[in-house]
Amino acid sequence: MIGTLVNAGALVGAAGVGTLFGDRMPARVRRAMTDAVGLFVVVLGVGDALVTFGDELGDALGRGAVLVVLGSLVVGGALGGALDVEGRLARLGERLRRLAQRGAATDDAGRARFIEGFVLTSLIVLVGPLAILGPLREGLLGDWQLLAVKSLLDATVAVAFGGVYGVGVAFAAVPLLVWQGLFWLLAVGLGTVVPDLAVTALTAVGGVLVAGIGLRILEVRAVPVADLMPALLLAPVATVLLA
């Protein structure tokens, strides 16, 4: 689990740097940094989502590839909405905020800033193929190179967000440790290799969710991405069963 620990440490350290120097940066600079991250996240998500129309899923599922990806997102969104995943994540952020700021006077704007930073950062570091494939690869092969790459990406996001949202960004390390730790334990316990087709389906669905995060960062629309996260598990299973 070395890779996940490095990932969490990089996130906390980068968020600390962003929080420390955030107030010294003009608002336009912080806004530009956030917009840059948002645009890149949209492009990254679209690039992954286009795998839906690629040869690998097409050869295995034919025209049904699009329906599998879309169906997983719709069903996953229904399940996530019923379970209120987004709301639970926000409430977790509020509990962490109270723990971190116990005894300190915080206004409504400060609370909202903490929670939004926690939720947005959590979504970015949890959604996407690397958050699953990284710990799976480390658990199966002992190779945490993918998580090293993810650590660099997450640190960049944390610096930018730390300057805008403050210390709440650092607390995203908590769900990161839990989420990636679970997949690491799963890989170690099962000792099986994830089929390539399942990885491709995961990439396609993860790309759509990542694009949704980008739209949220850019304040185009507050897409409840957390409610769609069950699709990350449904799409690979459905693909393998139908192939």
Secondary structure, DSSP 8 states (H G I E B T S, - for coil): -HHHHHHHHHHHHHHHHHHHHHTTS-HHHHHHHHHHHHHHHHHHHHHHHGGGGSHHHHHHHTTHHHHHHHHHHHHHHHHHHHHTHHHHHHHHHHHHHHHHTTTS---HHHHHHHHHHHHHHHHHHHSSHHHHHHHHHHHHHS--HHHHHHHHHHHHHHHHHHHHHGGGGGGGHHHHHHHHHHHHHHHHHH-----HHHHHHHHHHHHHHHHHHHHHHTTS----HHHHTTHHHHHHHHHHHH-
